[in-house]
């Protein structure tokens, strides 16, 4: 899950970079950027929960 979280952060970065530099139409990317952000939040919550459970044994 940590790898998936890292990869989702990278995808989010690249999507924003494409949008901010007008490489791809902003409207097309906004939905993808929103989805990438949601995926990051989901994976972040999974990783956080797993860490807490491991700490509490």
mmCIF file of the N, C-alpha and C atoms, coordinates in Angstrom:
data_MODEL
# 
_entry.id   MODEL 
# 
loop_
_atom_site.group_PDB 
_atom_site.id 
_atom_site.type_symbol 
_atom_site.label_atom_id 
_atom_site.label_alt_id 
_atom_site.label_comp_id 
_atom_site.label_asym_id 
_atom_site.label_entity_id 
_atom_site.label_seq_id 
_atom_site.pdbx_PDB_ins_code 
_atom_site.Cartn_x 
_atom_site.Cartn_y 
_atom_site.Cartn_z 
_atom_site.occupancy 
_atom_site.B_iso_or_equiv 
_atom_site.pdbx_formal_charge 
_atom_site.auth_seq_id 
_atom_site.auth_comp_id 
_atom_site.auth_asym_id 
_atom_site.auth_atom_id 
_atom_site.pdbx_PDB_model_num 
ATOM 1   N N  . UNK A 1 1  ? 0.816   -1.191 0.000   1.00 0.00 ? 1  UNK A N  1 
ATOM 2   C CA . UNK A 1 1  ? 0.000   0.000  0.000   1.00 0.00 ? 1  UNK A CA 1 
ATOM 3   C C  . UNK A 1 1  ? 0.862   1.259  0.000   1.00 0.00 ? 1  UNK A C  1 
ATOM 4   N N  . UNK A 1 2  ? 2.010   1.182  0.655   1.00 0.00 ? 2  UNK A N  1 
ATOM 5   C CA . UNK A 1 2  ? 2.902   2.339  0.650   1.00 0.00 ? 2  UNK A CA 1 
ATOM 6   C C  . UNK A 1 2  ? 3.366   2.675  -0.763  1.00 0.00 ? 2  UNK A C  1 
ATOM 7   N N  . UNK A 1 3  ? 3.650   1.649  -1.543  1.00 0.00 ? 3  UNK A N  1 
ATOM 8   C CA . UNK A 1 3  ? 4.074   1.876  -2.926  1.00 0.00 ? 3  UNK A CA 1 
ATOM 9   C C  . UNK A 1 3  ? 2.931   2.483  -3.725  1.00 0.00 ? 3  UNK A C  1 
ATOM 10  N N  . UNK A 1 4  ? 1.727   1.974  -3.533  1.00 0.00 ? 4  UNK A N  1 
ATOM 11  C CA . UNK A 1 4  ? 0.566   2.520  -4.240  1.00 0.00 ? 4  UNK A CA 1 
ATOM 12  C C  . UNK A 1 4  ? 0.349   3.981  -3.868  1.00 0.00 ? 4  UNK A C  1 
ATOM 13  N N  . UNK A 1 5  ? 0.517   4.312  -2.604  1.00 0.00 ? 5  UNK A N  1 
ATOM 14  C CA . UNK A 1 5  ? 0.364   5.693  -2.154  1.00 0.00 ? 5  UNK A CA 1 
ATOM 15  C C  . UNK A 1 5  ? 1.417   6.581  -2.810  1.00 0.00 ? 5  UNK A C  1 
ATOM 16  N N  . UNK A 1 6  ? 2.635   6.109  -2.842  1.00 0.00 ? 6  UNK A N  1 
ATOM 17  C CA . UNK A 1 6  ? 3.710   6.868  -3.470  1.00 0.00 ? 6  UNK A CA 1 
ATOM 18  C C  . UNK A 1 6  ? 3.439   7.095  -4.963  1.00 0.00 ? 6  UNK A C  1 
ATOM 19  N N  . UNK A 1 7  ? 2.985   6.061  -5.636  1.00 0.00 ? 7  UNK A N  1 
ATOM 20  C CA . UNK A 1 7  ? 2.680   6.176  -7.062  1.00 0.00 ? 7  UNK A CA 1 
ATOM 21  C C  . UNK A 1 7  ? 1.498   7.116  -7.315  1.00 0.00 ? 7  UNK A C  1 
ATOM 22  N N  . UNK A 1 8  ? 0.514   7.091  -6.424  1.00 0.00 ? 8  UNK A N  1 
ATOM 23  C CA . UNK A 1 8  ? -0.636  7.991  -6.597  1.00 0.00 ? 8  UNK A CA 1 
ATOM 24  C C  . UNK A 1 8  ? -0.211  9.443  -6.409  1.00 0.00 ? 8  UNK A C  1 
ATOM 25  N N  . UNK A 1 9  ? 0.717   9.674  -5.483  1.00 0.00 ? 9  UNK A N  1 
ATOM 26  C CA . UNK A 1 9  ? 1.237   11.035 -5.289  1.00 0.00 ? 9  UNK A CA 1 
ATOM 27  C C  . UNK A 1 9  ? 1.989   11.513 -6.526  1.00 0.00 ? 9  UNK A C  1 
ATOM 28  N N  . UNK A 1 10 ? 2.747   10.606 -7.123  1.00 0.00 ? 10 UNK A N  1 
ATOM 29  C CA . UNK A 1 10 ? 3.483   10.974 -8.328  1.00 0.00 ? 10 UNK A CA 1 
ATOM 30  C C  . UNK A 1 10 ? 2.527   11.272 -9.482  1.00 0.00 ? 10 UNK A C  1 
ATOM 31  N N  . UNK A 1 11 ? 1.498   10.449 -9.644  1.00 0.00 ? 11 UNK A N  1 
ATOM 32  C CA . UNK A 1 11 ? 0.513   10.691 -10.708 1.00 0.00 ? 11 UNK A CA 1 
ATOM 33  C C  . UNK A 1 11 ? -0.176  12.034 -10.495 1.00 0.00 ? 11 UNK A C  1 
ATOM 34  N N  . UNK A 1 12 ? -0.521  12.331 -9.255  1.00 0.00 ? 12 UNK A N  1 
ATOM 35  C CA . UNK A 1 12 ? -1.151  13.606 -8.915  1.00 0.00 ? 12 UNK A CA 1 
ATOM 36  C C  . UNK A 1 12 ? -0.237  14.768 -9.280  1.00 0.00 ? 12 UNK A C  1 
ATOM 37  N N  . UNK A 1 13 ? 1.040   14.623 -8.957  1.00 0.00 ? 13 UNK A N  1 
ATOM 38  C CA . UNK A 1 13 ? 2.025   15.656 -9.295  1.00 0.00 ? 13 UNK A CA 1 
ATOM 39  C C  . UNK A 1 13 ? 2.070   15.903 -10.804 1.00 0.00 ? 13 UNK A C  1 
ATOM 40  N N  . UNK A 1 14 ? 2.192   14.830 -11.580 1.00 0.00 ? 14 UNK A N  1 
ATOM 41  C CA . UNK A 1 14 ? 2.306   14.974 -13.035 1.00 0.00 ? 14 UNK A CA 1 
ATOM 42  C C  . UNK A 1 14 ? 1.048   15.555 -13.659 1.00 0.00 ? 14 UNK A C  1 
ATOM 43  N N  . UNK A 1 15 ? -0.108  15.141 -13.174 1.00 0.00 ? 15 UNK A N  1 
ATOM 44  C CA . UNK A 1 15 ? -1.359  15.685 -13.707 1.00 0.00 ? 15 UNK A CA 1 
ATOM 45  C C  . UNK A 1 15 ? -1.443  17.192 -13.473 1.00 0.00 ? 15 UNK A C  1 
ATOM 46  N N  . UNK A 1 16 ? -1.069  17.633 -12.271 1.00 0.00 ? 16 UNK A N  1 
ATOM 47  C CA . UNK A 1 16 ? -1.079  19.067 -11.982 1.00 0.00 ? 16 UNK A CA 1 
ATOM 48  C C  . UNK A 1 16 ? -0.049  19.802 -12.834 1.00 0.00 ? 16 UNK A C  1 
ATOM 49  N N  . UNK A 1 17 ? 1.102   19.191 -13.033 1.00 0.00 ? 17 UNK A N  1 
ATOM 50  C CA . UNK A 1 17 ? 2.143   19.797 -13.861 1.00 0.00 ? 17 UNK A CA 1 
ATOM 51  C C  . UNK A 1 17 ? 1.650   19.980 -15.295 1.00 0.00 ? 17 UNK A C  1 
ATOM 52  N N  . UNK A 1 18 ? 1.009   18.957 -15.843 1.00 0.00 ? 18 UNK A N  1 
ATOM 53  C CA . UNK A 1 18 ? 0.456   19.052 -17.198 1.00 0.00 ? 18 UNK A CA 1 
ATOM 54  C C  . UNK A 1 18 ? -0.577  20.170 -17.287 1.00 0.00 ? 18 UNK A C  1 
ATOM 55  N N  . UNK A 1 19 ? -1.448  20.229 -16.284 1.00 0.00 ? 19 UNK A N  1 
ATOM 56  C CA . UNK A 1 19 ? -2.484  21.263 -16.288 1.00 0.00 ? 19 UNK A CA 1 
ATOM 57  C C  . UNK A 1 19 ? -1.876  22.652 -16.169 1.00 0.00 ? 19 UNK A C  1 
ATOM 58  N N  . UNK A 1 20 ? -0.981  22.825 -15.225 1.00 0.00 ? 20 UNK A N  1 
ATOM 59  C CA . UNK A 1 20 ? -0.419  24.144 -14.950 1.00 0.00 ? 20 UNK A CA 1 
ATOM 60  C C  . UNK A 1 20 ? 0.449   24.680 -16.082 1.00 0.00 ? 20 UNK A C  1 
ATOM 61  N N  . UNK A 1 21 ? 0.981   23.784 -16.902 1.00 0.00 ? 21 UNK A N  1 
ATOM 62  C CA . UNK A 1 21 ? 1.802   24.200 -18.029 1.00 0.00 ? 21 UNK A CA 1 
ATOM 63  C C  . UNK A 1 21 ? 1.058   24.127 -19.354 1.00 0.00 ? 21 UNK A C  1 
ATOM 64  N N  . UNK A 1 22 ? -0.252  23.983 -19.276 1.00 0.00 ? 22 UNK A N  1 
ATOM 65  C CA . UNK A 1 22 ? -1.135  23.954 -20.452 1.00 0.00 ? 22 UNK A CA 1 
ATOM 66  C C  . UNK A 1 22 ? -0.714  22.909 -21.477 1.00 0.00 ? 22 UNK A C  1 
ATOM 67  N N  . UNK A 1 23 ? -0.191  21.784 -21.002 1.00 0.00 ? 23 UNK A N  1 
ATOM 68  C CA . UNK A 1 23 ? 0.188   20.699 -21.899 1.00 0.00 ? 23 UNK A CA 1 
ATOM 69  C C  . UNK A 1 23 ? -1.060  19.969 -22.376 1.00 0.00 ? 23 UNK A C  1 
ATOM 70  N N  . UNK A 1 24 ? -2.012  19.806 -21.482 1.00 0.00 ? 24 UNK A N  1 
ATOM 71  C CA . UNK A 1 24 ? -3.296  19.183 -21.799 1.00 0.00 ? 24 UNK A CA 1 
ATOM 72  C C  . UNK A 1 24 ? -4.380  20.129 -21.298 1.00 0.00 ? 24 UNK A C  1 
ATOM 73  N N  . UNK A 1 25 ? -5.509  20.138 -21.971 1.00 0.00 ? 25 UNK A N  1 
ATOM 74  C CA . UNK A 1 25 ? -6.621  21.025 -21.637 1.00 0.00 ? 25 UNK A CA 1 
ATOM 75  C C  . UNK A 1 25 ? -6.990  20.919 -20.150 1.00 0.00 ? 25 UNK A C  1 
ATOM 76  N N  . UNK A 1 26 ? -7.092  22.071 -19.514 1.00 0.00 ? 26 UNK A N  1 
ATOM 77  C CA . UNK A 1 26 ? -7.363  22.146 -18.080 1.00 0.00 ? 26 UNK A CA 1 
ATOM 78  C C  . UNK A 1 26 ? -8.656  21.443 -17.695 1.00 0.00 ? 26 UNK A C  1 
ATOM 79  N N  . UNK A 1 27 ? -9.708  21.620 -18.473 1.00 0.00 ? 27 UNK A N  1 
ATOM 80  C CA . UNK A 1 27 ? -10.993 21.001 -18.137 1.00 0.00 ? 27 UNK A CA 1 
ATOM 81  C C  . UNK A 1 27 ? -10.892 19.482 -18.119 1.00 0.00 ? 27 UNK A C  1 
ATOM 82  N N  . UNK A 1 28 ? -10.159 18.913 -19.064 1.00 0.00 ? 28 UNK A N  1 
ATOM 83  C CA . UNK A 1 28 ? -10.005 17.457 -19.113 1.00 0.00 ? 28 UNK A CA 1 
ATOM 84  C C  . UNK A 1 28 ? -9.243  16.938 -17.908 1.00 0.00 ? 28 UNK A C  1 
ATOM 85  N N  . UNK A 1 29 ? -8.293  17.713 -17.434 1.00 0.00 ? 29 UNK A N  1 
ATOM 86  C CA . UNK A 1 29 ? -7.449  17.261 -16.339 1.00 0.00 ? 29 UNK A CA 1 
ATOM 87  C C  . UNK A 1 29 ? -8.062  17.457 -14.962 1.00 0.00 ? 29 UNK A C  1 
ATOM 88  N N  . UNK A 1 30 ? -8.935  18.424 -14.816 1.00 0.00 ? 30 UNK A N  1 
ATOM 89  C CA . UNK A 1 30 ? -9.483  18.702 -13.490 1.00 0.00 ? 30 UNK A CA 1 
ATOM 90  C C  . UNK A 1 30 ? -10.181 17.492 -12.877 1.00 0.00 ? 30 UNK A C  1 
ATOM 91  N N  . UNK A 1 31 ? -10.937 16.754 -13.676 1.00 0.00 ? 31 UNK A N  1 
ATOM 92  C CA . UNK A 1 31 ? -11.601 15.550 -13.159 1.00 0.00 ? 31 UNK A CA 1 
ATOM 93  C C  . UNK A 1 31 ? -10.580 14.487 -12.770 1.00 0.00 ? 31 UNK A C  1 
ATOM 94  N N  . UNK A 1 32 ? -9.552  14.326 -13.592 1.00 0.00 ? 32 UNK A N  1 
ATOM 95  C CA . UNK A 1 32 ? -8.509  13.349 -13.281 1.00 0.00 ? 32 UNK A CA 1 
ATOM 96  C C  . UNK A 1 32 ? -7.740  13.743 -12.025 1.00 0.00 ? 32 UNK A C  1 
ATOM 97  N N  . UNK A 1 33 ? -7.472  15.014 -11.878 1.00 0.00 ? 33 UNK A N  1 
ATOM 98  C CA . UNK A 1 33 ? -6.760  15.503 -10.697 1.00 0.00 ? 33 UNK A CA 1 
ATOM 99  C C  . UNK A 1 33 ? -7.598  15.264 -9.441  1.00 0.00 ? 33 UNK A C  1 
ATOM 100 N N  . UNK A 1 34 ? -8.891  15.496 -9.545  1.00 0.00 ? 34 UNK A N  1 
ATOM 101 C CA . UNK A 1 34 ? -9.779  15.256 -8.419  1.00 0.00 ? 34 UNK A CA 1 
ATOM 102 C C  . UNK A 1 34 ? -9.797  13.770 -8.049  1.00 0.00 ? 34 UNK A C  1 
ATOM 103 N N  . UNK A 1 35 ? -9.863  12.908 -9.044  1.00 0.00 ? 35 UNK A N  1 
ATOM 104 C CA . UNK A 1 35 ? -9.840  11.471 -8.779  1.00 0.00 ? 35 UNK A CA 1 
ATOM 105 C C  . UNK A 1 35 ? -8.523  11.043 -8.157  1.00 0.00 ? 35 UNK A C  1 
ATOM 106 N N  . UNK A 1 36 ? -7.428  11.582 -8.656  1.00 0.00 ? 36 UNK A N  1 
ATOM 107 C CA . UNK A 1 36 ? -6.116  11.249 -8.104  1.00 0.00 ? 36 UNK A CA 1 
ATOM 108 C C  . UNK A 1 36 ? -6.030  11.672 -6.645  1.00 0.00 ? 36 UNK A C  1 
ATOM 109 N N  . UNK A 1 37 ? -6.575  12.830 -6.327  1.00 0.00 ? 37 UNK A N  1 
ATOM 110 C CA . UNK A 1 37 ? -6.569  13.317 -4.943  1.00 0.00 ? 37 UNK A CA 1 
ATOM 111 C C  . UNK A 1 37 ? -7.401  12.385 -4.050  1.00 0.00 ? 37 UNK A C  1 
ATOM 112 N N  . UNK A 1 38 ? -8.541  11.934 -4.548  1.00 0.00 ? 38 UNK A N  1 
ATOM 113 C CA . UNK A 1 38 ? -9.381  11.013 -3.780  1.00 0.00 ? 38 UNK A CA 1 
ATOM 114 C C  . UNK A 1 38 ? -8.676  9.685  -3.547  1.00 0.00 ? 38 UNK A C  1 
ATOM 115 N N  . UNK A 1 39 ? -7.986  9.184  -4.568  1.00 0.00 ? 39 UNK A N  1 
ATOM 116 C CA . UNK A 1 39 ? -7.234  7.937  -4.425  1.00 0.00 ? 39 UNK A CA 1 
ATOM 117 C C  . UNK A 1 39 ? -6.130  8.100  -3.399  1.00 0.00 ? 39 UNK A C  1 
ATOM 118 N N  . UNK A 1 40 ? -5.437  9.240  -3.431  1.00 0.00 ? 40 UNK A N  1 
ATOM 119 C CA . UNK A 1 40 ? -4.395  9.496  -2.432  1.00 0.00 ? 40 UNK A CA 1 
ATOM 120 C C  . UNK A 1 40 ? -4.971  9.477  -1.020  1.00 0.00 ? 40 UNK A C  1 
ATOM 121 N N  . UNK A 1 41 ? -6.123  10.083 -0.835  1.00 0.00 ? 41 UNK A N  1 
ATOM 122 C CA . UNK A 1 41 ? -6.743  10.126 0.488   1.00 0.00 ? 41 UNK A CA 1 
ATOM 123 C C  . UNK A 1 41 ? -7.130  8.727  0.956   1.00 0.00 ? 41 UNK A C  1 
ATOM 124 N N  . UNK A 1 42 ? -7.690  7.938  0.058   1.00 0.00 ? 42 UNK A N  1 
ATOM 125 C CA . UNK A 1 42 ? -8.088  6.571  0.409   1.00 0.00 ? 42 UNK A CA 1 
ATOM 126 C C  . UNK A 1 42 ? -6.866  5.743  0.789   1.00 0.00 ? 42 UNK A C  1 
ATOM 127 N N  . UNK A 1 43 ? -5.839  5.779  -0.056  1.00 0.00 ? 43 UNK A N  1 
ATOM 128 C CA . UNK A 1 43 ? -4.634  5.007  0.227   1.00 0.00 ? 43 UNK A CA 1 
ATOM 129 C C  . UNK A 1 43 ? -3.940  5.510  1.495   1.00 0.00 ? 43 UNK A C  1 
ATOM 130 N N  . UNK A 1 44 ? -3.943  6.819  1.698   1.00 0.00 ? 44 UNK A N  1 
ATOM 131 C CA . UNK A 1 44 ? -3.358  7.384  2.913   1.00 0.00 ? 44 UNK A CA 1 
ATOM 132 C C  . UNK A 1 44 ? -4.075  6.883  4.161   1.00 0.00 ? 44 UNK A C  1 
ATOM 133 N N  . UNK A 1 45 ? -5.390  6.801  4.089   1.00 0.00 ? 45 UNK A N  1 
ATOM 134 C CA . UNK A 1 45 ? -6.170  6.307  5.228   1.00 0.00 ? 45 UNK A CA 1 
ATOM 135 C C  . UNK A 1 45 ? -5.877  4.827  5.476   1.00 0.00 ? 45 UNK A C  1 
ATOM 136 N N  . UNK A 1 46 ? -5.745  4.048  4.417   1.00 0.00 ? 46 UNK A N  1 
ATOM 137 C CA . UNK A 1 46 ? -5.430  2.629  4.565   1.00 0.00 ? 46 UNK A CA 1 
ATOM 138 C C  . UNK A 1 46 ? -4.070  2.450  5.222   1.00 0.00 ? 46 UNK A C  1 
ATOM 139 N N  . UNK A 1 47 ? -3.072  3.185  4.734   1.00 0.00 ? 47 UNK A N  1 
ATOM 140 C CA . UNK A 1 47 ? -1.722  3.083  5.289   1.00 0.00 ? 47 UNK A CA 1 
ATOM 141 C C  . UNK A 1 47 ? -1.716  3.528  6.749   1.00 0.00 ? 47 UNK A C  1 
ATOM 142 N N  . UNK A 1 48 ? -2.388  4.616  7.050   1.00 0.00 ? 48 UNK A N  1 
ATOM 143 C CA . UNK A 1 48 ? -2.440  5.125  8.415   1.00 0.00 ? 48 UNK A CA 1 
ATOM 144 C C  . UNK A 1 48 ? -3.097  4.121  9.353   1.00 0.00 ? 48 UNK A C  1 
ATOM 145 N N  . UNK A 1 49 ? -4.203  3.542  8.943   1.00 0.00 ? 49 UNK A N  1 
ATOM 146 C CA . UNK A 1 49 ? -4.907  2.550  9.761   1.00 0.00 ? 49 UNK A CA 1 
ATOM 147 C C  . UNK A 1 49 ? -4.036  1.320  9.974   1.00 0.00 ? 49 UNK A C  1 
ATOM 148 N N  . UNK A 1 50 ? -3.371  0.871  8.917   1.00 0.00 ? 50 UNK A N  1 
ATOM 149 C CA . UNK A 1 50 ? -2.510  -0.307 9.032   1.00 0.00 ? 50 UNK A CA 1 
ATOM 150 C C  . UNK A 1 50 ? -1.364  -0.040 9.996   1.00 0.00 ? 50 UNK A C  1 
ATOM 151 N N  . UNK A 1 51 ? -0.782  1.138  9.935   1.00 0.00 ? 51 UNK A N  1 
ATOM 152 C CA . UNK A 1 51 ? 0.316   1.483  10.848  1.00 0.00 ? 51 UNK A CA 1 
ATOM 153 C C  . UNK A 1 51 ? -0.155  1.477  12.303  1.00 0.00 ? 51 UNK A C  1 
ATOM 154 N N  . UNK A 1 52 ? -1.324  2.069  12.527  1.00 0.00 ? 52 UNK A N  1 
ATOM 155 C CA . UNK A 1 52 ? -1.863  2.115  13.895  1.00 0.00 ? 52 UNK A CA 1 
ATOM 156 C C  . UNK A 1 52 ? -2.108  0.712  14.429  1.00 0.00 ? 52 UNK A C  1 
ATOM 157 N N  . UNK A 1 53 ? -2.645  -0.147 13.569  1.00 0.00 ? 53 UNK A N  1 
ATOM 158 C CA . UNK A 1 53 ? -2.926  -1.527 14.021  1.00 0.00 ? 53 UNK A CA 1 
ATOM 159 C C  . UNK A 1 53 ? -1.637  -2.291 14.300  1.00 0.00 ? 53 UNK A C  1 
ATOM 160 N N  . UNK A 1 54 ? -0.606  -2.023 13.528  1.00 0.00 ? 54 UNK A N  1 
ATOM 161 C CA . UNK A 1 54 ? 0.673   -2.696 13.755  1.00 0.00 ? 54 UNK A CA 1 
ATOM 162 C C  . UNK A 1 54 ? 1.310   -2.226 15.067  1.00 0.00 ? 54 UNK A C  1 
ATOM 163 N N  . UNK A 1 55 ? 1.154   -0.920 15.359  1.00 0.00 ? 55 UNK A N  1 
ATOM 164 C CA . UNK A 1 55 ? 1.719   -0.362 16.587  1.00 0.00 ? 55 UNK A CA 1 
ATOM 165 C C  . UNK A 1 55 ? 1.006   -0.912 17.817  1.00 0.00 ? 55 UNK A C  1 
ATOM 166 N N  . UNK A 1 56 ? -0.309  -1.122 17.692  1.00 0.00 ? 56 UNK A N  1 
ATOM 167 C CA . UNK A 1 56 ? -1.099  -1.585 18.814  1.00 0.00 ? 56 UNK A CA 1 
ATOM 168 C C  . UNK A 1 56 ? -1.083  -3.113 18.942  1.00 0.00 ? 56 UNK A C  1 
ATOM 169 N N  . UNK A 1 57 ? -0.490  -3.761 17.953  1.00 0.00 ? 57 UNK A N  1 
ATOM 170 C CA . UNK A 1 57 ? -0.260  -5.190 17.998  1.00 0.00 ? 57 UNK A CA 1 
ATOM 171 C C  . UNK A 1 57 ? -1.462  -6.023 17.999  1.00 0.00 ? 57 UNK A C  1 
# 
